[in-house]
Amino acid sequence: MSTQLPTNEQNLSKQAYEEKVKAQLEKFNAQIDEMKAKAKQAKAETEIEYHSQIEELTAKRDAAFNKLEELQKAGEDAWKDIQTGFELAWKDLEMAFEDAMKKFQ
């Protein structure tokens, strides 16, 4: 799964960055919903694995969302500093999604 998170190099305004991030989070939410639907159709053993992955992804998505909230509350001068922490949480979420997708293809 390829999600294009805006980076510092793109020199986006805070608002434009937030909008792009929100759109990517919505994509992650849709994929979590898709995994939940697949889990309902899976055999019991596989369903347990799905639910474990879904819990991990949801926790990482929530961490990224919390960082986004910090970013939104930050002033214009501080948001670039907070952006770095957000991008680390984002990469963690993205890697977890890639691992989950590989497992269940």
N, C-alpha and C positions, 0 to 999 in steps of 0.2 A: 504494500500500500504506500503510495507516495502522497504525502501531504506537504504542500509548499508553505512552510511557515515563513513569514516575512523576517528578514534579518536586519541587523543594524546597518549593513552596507547599503540597503535600499533607501535609507534616509526617509522613511515614511513619517508622517506626522503621527502623534500619539493616537489620535482618533482613527486614522486610516489603519494603523497597526491593529488596534483593538477590533475593528470591524473584520479584518481578515482572519484574526484569531478566532473570533466568535463563529465565523463561517466554517472554519476547520473543526471547531468543537462540535458543531452541529453534524458534521460528517461522521465524527467519531461516535456521537450519540446514535446516529442511524445504524452504524455498523454494530454497535453493542446490541441494539434492538434486533438486528438481523441474526446475531449469534444467539440471542435468547430464543428466537423462533426456531432456529435449528436445534437448539438444545431440547426443546419440547418434542421434537420428532426423533431424537437420537435414542439409541439403546441405553439402558440404565447406566452401564459402565461409562459410556461416552458422555452421557448427560452430566455425570458427576464432574468429568474433566471440563466440559463446557462451563458449568457453573463456577468452577474454580477459576478458570480463565476470565470469566465475566466479572467475578468479584475483584480480581487483580486489576483488570482494565478499568473498572468503575472507580477503584481507589486512585489509580494514577490519573484518570480523567478529572476526578474531583481535586486532586493536588494541582493539576494544571489550571483548573478553573479558579482555585483559591489564589494562585499566583496572578491570574488575569485580574481578579478583583483588587489585588495589591497594586497592580499596574494602573488600573482605572482610578484608584484613589490617589495615586502619586501625582505630585505637581509636575508641571512641564519640565522643570530642571532635573527632577529625580527619576523620571520614568525610564530613562535610558539605563540607569544602574539596575533598576528592578527588572528590566527587560532581559538581562543576562540570566538571572535566576529563573525567569519564566521559560526561557529557551532551553535550559537544562531540564526542567520538568517536562517540557514538551517532547524533547528527544527521548526521555525515559518512557513516556506514553507511546510515542511512535514505535519504539523498539518492541515494547510489549505487544502492541497490535500486530506488528509484523510476525513476531513469534507465534502468536495465537492463530493468525491466518495460515501460517505454514503447518501448524499442528492439525488444523481441521479442514484442510483442502481435500 
